[in-house]
Amino acid sequence: MIDLELEGRVAIVTGASRGLGHAITLALIEQGARVLATSRSLDELRKLKSIASERIHISQCDMKDTAAVARLPDEAVKTFGQLDVVVNNAGIAPAGDFLEQSDHIWNEVMAVNLLAPMILTRAAGKYLVTRGSGKIINIASTSGILGKATLVAYSASKGALLQFTKALAAEWAGKGVQVNAIAPGAFATDAQRVVLDSPELLARRTRKIPARRMGETDEIGPLVCYLASAKADFVTGSVFVIDGGESCKL
């Protein structure tokens, strides 16, 4: 990875204990950043911290706890002295028939995937906007662009997150804060374990992807690091699709 000059920068990464969040955290610290890593799983966070204890501060947080989410920027500043980057990665994707999903499920999906990023971004804004620099990176999904059957709530939440990204980018562009989104497709994470453990299901899934494979988790980190760097200061309101070409075909 090229040197993106992240030494001394401080980031918050939600959903950092596994999958894409774990990979994003490792990529940021490899580039010299310090990270407040948060998720619900304290045991997994402790394993993450053991990799680079001086650069990672862990904080157990349920994204549905709005008060706890709002405190994260203050915790980052108290721990590291500043805040430069927020990566809104945490998300849930309960599958189910639209007619059978309860209001409770919809409320949970919206709380984690949309409300929590809004609250965290707003709380971080008092530092970033006041200083006149900073980066917000929202991890959305290709499902937020095209929609996916049995994931209606998830698709709706990620679609809204993309519009949140664009609208806030327009509002904060003149304040020195860039807001961008990444829309991953199918990645080889624990969330895809049922598919990964079945040769038949995996073959069926990858046939839909022109690259004929799922993404590896370490393939998202370099993009996040670029967007977190000063080299992306003129990049805002953009959605970066990383899906092996799946969403570009007929």
N, C-alpha and C positions, 0 to 999 in steps of 0.2 A: 504494500500500500504506500502511495506517495505521502510525503509529510504535508499534512494539511494544517499544521501549526495550531493544534488544539491545546498545546501545553498551557496549563494554568486556567483553562476554561472549566466551568462547572455546569453539569447537566443533571436534570432529573429524568429518569427513565421509569415509566410505570410498566407493570407486568414484566419485571426484569428477571424473575427467578427461572424462567424456562423459555424455550422456543426462540422466537425472533427477539424478544426483549433481552434475553440472556446474551444472544449474539451481538446485539446493538451495544449493550453495556461493555462487552469485551472489546469491541472495535473502538469505542470511544476512549477507553483507558489505554489501549495500544497506541493511540494517537496522542496521548499525554493528558487527556481530560480527567477530571475527577467527577464521580457520579454518585448522586443520591439514588440508590436502587430501591424500588418499592414493589411489593406484591403482597398477597394474602399469606403466602407460605414462608414462614420464618425459617424453617429448617433449610429450605432451598436457597433462601437469601444468605444464610450463614455459609453455605457451600460456595456461593458466588463470591462472598467477601474474602474467603480464604485464598482466592486466586490472586488478589491484589488488595490486601487489607488497608494499605495507606491511601489508596485511590478510590475505594468504594466505601460509602456509608450506607447502611441498610436501614430501612424503615418499613415495618409491617403496616399495611394499610389496605382496607377494603374500599374499593372504588365507589361503593354505594354509600359510604359514610362521607357525606359532603363536607362536614366540618373537618374531618381528618385530611381530606384531599386539599382543602383550602389552606391547611397549615404547612403543606410540604415545601412551598417556596421559602417560608420563614425558616424552616428546619435546614434547608440547603444553605441559606445565607449564614445561619448561626454556626453550622458545621464547617463550611469552607470559606466563608467571608464574602461570597458573591454568588450570582446566578446568571448564566449566559444562555442556556439551552433547555428547552422542555421537549421531551419525546413522549407524546401521548400514545402509548402502545397497548395498554391493557384493553382487553375486549372479551366478550363472551358471545357464543354463537349456538344457542340451543336450536336444534332442528325439530321440525314438526309441521303437520298440516295446519295451514292458516286458520281454518275453521275450528280447529281444536285447541289452539294456543290461547291460554288465559290472559286476561289483562295483567295479571301479576308477572307473567313471563315477559310480556311487552315492556312493562314498566322497568323490569330489571335490565333488559337489554338496553333500553334508552338511558337508564341511569349510568350504566358502566361505559357504554360506547359513545355516548354523546354528552350527557350532563357532566360527567366527571372531567372529560377533557376541557369543557367550557369553564368549569369552576377552577381547575388548575391553571388554565391559561390566563384567566382573569386575575387570579391571585398572583401569578408570576408577572403580570403586566405592570404592577406597581413598581417593580424593580426595573424591568426591561424598558418600558416606555419612559420612565423618569430619567434613566441613564441615556436613552437614545440609541440602544443597540440590543440585539438579542435574536434568538431563533426559536420558532415554534415548529415542530415537525410532528404531524399527525399521521399515524399509521392507520390507513383506511383499508380498503379491499377492492379487488375487481368486482366483487358482488355489489359494491356501492355504485358502480358505473353501469353494470349490465343487469343486475338482479339475478337471484338464484332461487329456484323452486325449493320449498321446505325451509328456506332461510329468509323468509320475508321480513321478519323483524330485524334481523341482522343486516340485510341489504338496505332496508330503510334507514337504519341508524348510521351505516357507513356512508350512504348517499348524503345524508344530512351533514355528516362530518366533513365531507368534501366541500359542500356549499359554505359551511362555517369557515373552512380554510380560505376559500376564495374571498368571501365577504370581509373577513378580518384582515386578510392581506391587503385589501384595498384601503381599509381604515387605518392600518398601522404602517403602511409603506412610507409615508412621510415622517413617521416617528422613528425610523431607523430599525424597525423590527420586522424581520422577514417571517412569513408564515407559509409553509408548504406542506404537501401531503405525499405519502407514498402509498400506492395501491398494490399490495402483493397479490399474486395468484396462489397456486397450490405450492406450499412449501413442506418439506419433510420434517414436520414437528410432531410432538406427542398428540396434538389435536387431530392428526391424520393417521394415528396408530392403527386403526382398523383397516385402513387402506394399505398402509405400508406392510402390514403383517400378512396380507393376502395377495399372492402373485396374480390371481385373477382380477381382483379389484384394482390393483396397482396398474396392471396392463390396460384395463378399461379406462382408468383415469388418465394415464399418460397418453393414450391415443388421442385425447382431446387437445393435447398440448403440442404445438409444432416442434418444440425442442425435444419432445418425447421423453421428458423426465420432469420430476418435481424440482423446485428450487432447493438449494442447500442454505441453511440458516446463515452461514458466513457470507452469503452473497448480498445480503441487505445492508450489512454494516458499513461498507465503504460509501454507499450512497448517503446514508445518514451522516457520516462524518463529513462528507462534502457539503451537505446542506447546513451542517453545524458550523462550518468554517467561514472565514472572511472571504474566501474565494467565491462564495455564493451570495455575496451581499446585494447583487442585482437580480437575484432569483427570488421571486415571491409570487404567491398565488398559483403555483404550478402543482400539477399532479403527476407524479412519476410512477408509471406502471412497470412492474417487474414480475412478469408472469410467463416467460418462455414463449411469448407470442400468442397465447391463447385468446386474448380479447381482440386481436387484430384480424382474425380470420372470419370468413363467412360461415 
